[in-house]
Structures are given as structure tokens and as C-alpha cells.
Amino acid sequence: MSDAHAPRALPGSLAGEQPVWHRMSEAAGLVSPTGEVQETIFGRMTQMALSVDAVNLGQGAPGDPTPDFLVEAAHRAMLDGANQYPPPAGAPALREAIAEQRLRDWGHRVDPQDVLVTTGATEALTAAIVALAPLGTDVVVLEPYYDSYAAAAQLAGARLVPVGLDLREDGADVDLDRLAAAITDRTSIVLLNTPHNPTGLVLTEEQIRRIGALAAQADAWLLTDEVYEHLVFEGTHVAPASVLDDPRVVTVSSAGKTFNATGWKIGWIIGSPEVITAVRAVKQYLTFTTGAPFQPAIATALTDHGDFGARNAQELARKRDVLTSALREVPGVRVAPAASGYFVLADFGRLVEEQGLTGGAFALNEHLSREVGVTGIPAPALCAADSPTAQALETVIRYSFCRTAAEVDEAAARLRASVRG
């Protein structure tokens, strides 16, 4: 790295030592080869889509509107005066609604006192990793993974240990032997994302029980990321805490994906009193509390509109089918079925070979953005740099079918037009 591009030392930085913010950015893949800290991959791909007038299927944010009942409930809460700090642990009505929802939907019996409301699932995951992963320990994750996991592990001074999923034409699966080999006496957390982003893998009860046993054998926390819990198209979501009678299971979820309200940033973490105390000690110096009028609105949604998630999933499945069908009409493209979530993975390996494209998934995504008019996310960006999984995904693009129906339809039309052209 040349001096011209080296990060400017902040006051108080030790000579020769990278500051934590820079190490976090590097862990999340935000540092360029020249040493500059870039925007997230999602922001960079959005800018590229705009520059070439491509349909942006890179952003994993819902295109469908937030339901009226939720907006009206938040408005009522504002008018009723819910505009100052809510209780740091979360509004009692929301904590009770979360406990009721977990029991009703997944059979997970929860004491509302063991629920902590957070600024989205990202804060819950970050605060949990900082609280529960001692310095120098390992955080084991399934790969590809949500980029904040790596940054949070770096913030905690822990090491992220990715375990690549088996990526097959019929969908992704977890190799339990490979996972078992990665879990050692250094492991403090096994971070389990189910339903999985970005593959859509929905783990079975048998798989969850085996993973739970592996974590318990290592005396590690099992931290679950379940934000897509209601957006399952094939199979059934199994909440790990509902089938594992183990106080080391810590559950994270949120309302954003279920109710098309990602900008509200209302998430939660559920765990034993000791866990909640530790996570709250971290969280209170990050955001202290969050979204006063949004909390009672989400409580109402969970209590009175529990069927919205299933209806949302039906619409997402329809858009998934539209996009998947169009991708499969492109000669040689392989598309893994998405059983849940927001995303579909498309492998353009044959196109790369036939056209002699070089530069990997990033160059491929730029080529498709310019020539086809559809932008996604290069799948290796969701992996550890140069890992075997990243290399296996060198010709794979992640596309979001959670955008508006018009955007998905337009993307499908452009893909089909590229075949005819």
C-alpha cells in the first residue's frame, strides 16, 4: 500500500497500528487494493446501476410498501406522545408481543423480561458478538454470510471462521462434518443464520439439533439470525430455541423484513437474563434506545396482523418465480432454487467461458449491468476474501427479487431480450 493511499492516522492512533474502524472495514471487505475505505458493496453496485441505467436488483430492501396498518399505528403513537426515549430494554407492549409471537408461531416459550429491543437485527448481532465473544476466540459462521458478521467479530477482537456451504444446482446445504471440524475449544460463538442469506437454505430440525450439540460440546453460544423467519416458500422455519433446551441459545430477529419496514430498524434479541444483561451493557452505549413510536406500532402488527408475513411470502414467491424463470431462459445459466428470503443465486459460468470474460464476479456483474441492463451483487463479496467458497462463487451473481413487481418484471424482460438479441 503506497503512502499516498494509506489511511490518515487519527489523533491518538499508535504508529504502525491500524485503528479498529479500519480493521472492521477491512474485515467486511470495504478496503480497496489501494487501501481506501469504500462504500459497502451494496452502495457501490447501486451507483453502478444508476450510471448505466440498469435495473438494480442488488439492494436487499423491499420494494413493496409498508402496510397502511403499520404506518397508521406509528402515526397514532406519535400523536399519543410516544416521541421521547422509550425504556432502554424496549417498550413493554413490544416485548410482550414478541414473546407471544415466538410462542404462537414457533413454540418458543419466552419471558418478556428476556427480550431486548434493538436498533435492527444488525445492532443485536453486533452487541451480542461484542458481549459474548472474548478477545482472541473464534466466531464460526456459515459462508456466504451477511457482511456485518465479519465487522462485528473484528470489533470484538475475535476471529471469524467461515464454513462454506455446499452449493449445488438443487440448492445449498450445510456440511456438518466440515462444521464440526471448524468448532474447537477456541470457539465462543456459532452464528447460525436460518433461513439463510443469501442462499435461502432453511435448516431442518435434525440439522439444528446436530449443530446445537456441536456448539454445546464446545461450550459455545449458539447465536441465531432469524430475520427471514416468516419469508419461507418451501419447507418450514424451525426456531433453534424451540427445539434446543439450552440456555446458550441466543435468538435474534426483527420486524423489518416481515413487515416491509427495514428503515424503522426495530429488532430484538432473546436470551437468558445473564445474556440480556451483557448485551444491554454494550447496546446502551451504542444507541441506548430506539424508535419510540415504531415500537408500539410493531407490537400491534405482531399481535393483530400476524398473517401479514405469510401474505408477504406469497408475493415474494411470485416474484422469485418470475425472475428465476427468466434467468433459466439464458443459455447455460444455472439458478439454485431459493426456498426462502429475498435472493436468488445465478451462475453464469458458461457465459464467462464462451465469451472469454475475465476479472471474476465483479467484472461479470459490470458486464451484465452494461450489456443486459440488470445489476446484482457479486457473490464473492459475501465471503471471506479468497476463501474456497469465494472462489467457487467466482461466476455467481446474487439478485434480489424483493424489489417492486415492476422492477422484477423489467429485469426479467431485459434478460429475455438479451437472449433474443
Residue pairs with C-beta under 8 A, 6 or more apart in sequence:
1 34
1 35
2 34
2 35
5 34
5 35
5 36
6 35
7 18
7 19
7 22
7 35
7 36
7 37
9 15
9 19
10 19
13 19
18 26
20 154
20 155
22 31
22 37
23 154
24 151
24 154
24 155
25 31
25 37
25 151
26 154
27 150
27 151
27 153
27 154
27 160
28 40
28 147
28 148
28 150
28 151
28 154
29 41
29 147
29 150
29 381
29 385
30 37
30 38
30 39
30 40
31 37
31 38
32 38
38 44
39 47
40 147
41 58
41 147
41 377
41 378
41 381
41 382
42 58
42 59
42 60
42 377
45 56
45 58
45 59
45 365
45 375
45 376
45 377
46 56
46 58
46 59
46 375
48 54
48 365
48 366
48 369
48 375
49 55
49 56
49 58
49 369
49 375
50 56
52 369
52 370
52 373
52 375
53 373
54 369
54 370
54 372
54 373
54 374
54 375
55 373
55 374
55 375
55 403
55 407
55 410
55 411
55 414
56 375
56 403
56 407
57 323
57 374
57 375
57 376
57 399
57 400
57 401
57 403
57 407
57 408
57 411
58 375
58 376
58 377
58 398
58 399
58 400
59 400
59 403
60 197
60 342
60 343
60 400
60 402
61 262
61 402
62 257
62 260
62 262
62 342
62 402
62 403
63 402
63 403
63 404
63 405
63 407
63 408
64 260
64 312
64 315
64 402
64 404
64 405
65 260
66 259
66 260
66 261
67 259
67 260
67 301
67 305
67 308
69 300
69 301
69 304
69 305
70 259
70 261
70 297
70 298
70 300
70 301
70 305
71 297
73 296
73 297
73 300
73 301
74 264
74 293
74 294
74 296
74 297
75 293
76 297
77 292
77 293
77 294
77 295
77 296
77 297
78 293
82 91
82 292
82 293
82 295
82 296
83 292
83 293
84 292
85 288
85 289
85 292
86 117
86 289
86 290
86 291
86 292
86 295
87 289
88 280
88 284
88 288
88 289
89 95
89 115
89 116
89 117
89 276
89 280
90 115
90 116
90 117
90 268
90 289
90 295
91 117
91 292
91 295
91 296
91 299
92 112
93 295
93 296
93 299
94 117
94 266
94 268
94 295
94 296
94 298
94 299
94 302
95 112
95 113
95 115
95 117
95 268
96 112
96 299
97 298
97 299
97 300
97 302
97 303
98 110
98 112
98 115
98 117
98 268
98 270
98 302
99 110
99 111
99 112
99 115
100 302
100 303
101 302
101 303
101 306
102 108
102 109
102 110
102 239
102 241
102 242
102 251
102 270
103 109
103 110
104 306
105 229
105 230
105 306
106 229
106 237
106 238
106 239
106 242
107 239
107 242
108 239
108 241
108 242
108 251
108 270
110 270
113 273
113 276
114 270
114 271
114 272
114 273
114 276
115 268
115 269
115 270
115 276
116 124
116 268
116 269
116 270
116 276
116 279
116 280
116 283
117 266
117 267
117 268
117 289
117 290
117 295
118 124
118 127
118 267
118 268
118 269
118 283
118 287
118 290
119 265
119 266
119 267
119 286
119 287
119 290
119 291
120 254
120 256
120 262
120 265
120 266
120 267
121 225
121 227
121 252
121 253
121 254
121 256
121 267
122 148
122 267
123 265
123 267
123 283
123 286
123 287
123 290
124 252
124 254
124 267
124 268
124 269
124 279
124 283
125 148
125 149
125 152
125 191
125 223
125 225
125 252
126 148
126 151
126 152
126 155
126 286
127 269
127 279
127 282
127 283
127 286
128 189
128 223
128 250
128 252
128 269
128 271
128 275
128 279
129 139
129 149
129 152
129 153
129 155
129 156
129 158
129 189
129 191
129 223
130 152
130 155
130 156
130 282
131 275
131 278
131 279
131 281
131 282
132 188
132 189
132 221
132 223
132 250
132 275
132 278
132 279
133 139
133 153
133 156
133 157
133 158
133 188
133 189
134 158
134 188
135 156
135 157
135 158
136 157
136 158
136 159
136 186
137 158
137 159
137 186
137 187
137 188
137 189
138 158
138 159
138 160
138 161
138 182
138 184
138 186
138 187
138 188
138 189
139 149
139 152
139 153
139 156
139 158
139 159
139 160
139 161
139 187
139 188
139 189
139 191
140 161
140 163
140 179
140 182
140 183
140 187
140 189
140 190
140 191
140 220
141 149
141 160
141 161
141 162
141 163
141 191
141 193
142 162
142 163
142 164
142 165
142 174
142 179
142 191
142 192
142 193
142 196
143 162
143 163
143 164
143 165
143 382
143 383
143 384
143 387
143 389
144 165
144 198
144 199
144 379
144 382
144 383
144 389
144 393
145 162
145 191
145 193
145 197
145 382
145 383
146 193
146 197
146 225
146 382
147 381
147 382
149 160
149 191
150 160
150 384
153 159
153 160
154 160
158 188
158 189
159 186
160 384
161 182
161 187
162 383
162 384
162 387
162 389
163 174
163 175
163 178
163 179
163 182
164 175
164 178
164 383
164 387
164 388
164 389
164 392
165 172
165 173
165 174
165 175
165 196
165 199
165 201
165 389
166 172
166 173
166 174
166 175
167 199
167 336
167 345
167 389
167 392
167 393
167 396
168 336
169 334
169 336
170 336
170 337
171 199
171 200
171 201
171 336
171 337
171 338
171 339
172 196
172 199
172 200
172 201
172 336
173 201
174 201
174 203
174 207
174 211
176 207
176 210
176 211
176 214
179 211
179 214
180 214
183 190
183 214
183 215
183 217
183 218
183 220
184 218
185 218
187 215
187 218
187 220
188 220
188 221
189 220
189 221
189 222
189 223
190 211
190 214
190 215
190 218
190 220
190 221
190 222
190 223
191 223
191 224
191 225
192 203
192 208
192 211
192 222
192 223
192 224
192 225
192 240
193 224
193 225
194 201
194 202
194 203
194 208
194 224
194 225
194 226
194 237
194 238
194 240
195 201
195 202
195 226
195 228
195 229
195 231
195 232
195 237
195 339
195 340
195 341
196 202
196 203
196 228
196 340
196 341
197 227
197 228
197 341
197 342
197 343
198 341
198 342
198 343
198 345
198 377
198 379
198 382
198 398
199 336
199 338
199 343
199 345
200 336
200 337
200 338
200 339
200 340
200 341
200 343
200 344
201 339
201 340
202 232
202 234
202 235
202 236
202 237
202 339
202 340
203 211
203 238
204 235
204 238
205 238
205 243
208 238
208 240
208 243
208 244
209 243
209 244
211 222
211 240
212 222
212 240
212 243
212 244
212 246
212 249
215 221
215 222
215 248
216 222
216 246
216 248
219 248
220 248
221 248
221 249
221 250
221 275
222 240
222 244
222 246
222 248
222 249
222 250
223 250
223 252
224 239
224 240
224 241
224 249
224 250
224 251
224 252
225 252
225 253
226 237
226 239
226 251
226 252
226 253
227 252
227 253
227 254
227 256
227 257
227 267
228 257
228 340
228 341
228 342
229 237
229 239
229 253
229 258
229 309
230 237
230 257
230 258
230 309
230 310
230 312
230 313
231 257
231 258
231 309
231 312
231 313
231 316
231 340
231 341
231 342
232 313
232 339
232 340
233 313
233 316
233 317
233 320
233 338
233 339
233 340
234 337
234 339
234 340
235 339
235 340
237 340
239 251
240 249
240 251
241 249
241 251
241 270
247 271
247 272
247 275
249 271
250 269
250 270
250 271
250 275
251 269
251 270
251 271
252 267
252 268
252 269
252 270
253 267
253 268
254 265
254 266
254 267
254 268
255 261
255 264
255 266
255 267
255 298
255 301
255 302
256 262
256 263
256 264
256 265
256 266
256 267
257 342
258 308
258 309
258 312
259 298
259 301
259 308
259 309
259 312
260 312
261 294
261 298
264 291
264 294
264 298
265 290
265 291
266 290
266 291
266 294
266 295
266 298
269 275
269 276
269 279
271 279
301 308
315 405
316 342
316 401
316 402
318 405
319 401
319 402
319 403
319 405
319 408
320 338
320 344
320 401
322 401
322 408
322 409
322 412
323 344
323 399
323 401
323 408
323 411
323 412
324 335
324 337
324 338
324 344
324 401
325 412
326 411
326 412
326 413
326 415
326 416
327 333
327 335
327 344
327 346
327 399
327 415
328 335
329 415
329 416
329 419
330 348
330 351
330 415
330 418
330 419
331 350
331 351
331 419
332 348
332 349
332 350
332 351
332 354
333 346
333 347
333 348
333 350
333 351
334 346
334 347
334 349
335 344
335 345
335 346
335 347
336 344
336 345
336 347
338 344
338 345
338 401
342 400
342 401
342 402
343 398
343 399
343 400
343 401
343 402
344 398
344 399
344 401
345 379
345 393
345 396
345 397
345 398
345 399
346 376
346 396
346 397
346 399
347 395
347 396
348 364
348 368
348 395
348 396
348 397
349 395
351 357
351 364
351 395
352 364
352 395
357 363
357 364
357 367
360 378
360 380
360 394
361 378
361 379
361 380
361 381
361 393
361 394
361 395
361 396
361 397
362 378
362 380
362 381
364 378
364 395
364 397
365 375
365 376
365 377
365 378
365 397
368 374
368 375
368 376
368 397
369 375
371 418
372 414
372 415
372 418
373 414
374 399
374 411
374 414
374 415
376 397
376 398
376 399
376 400
377 397
377 398
377 399
377 400
378 396
378 397
378 398
379 393
379 396
379 397
379 398
380 390
380 391
380 393
380 394
380 396
382 398
383 389
383 390
383 393
384 390
399 411
401 408
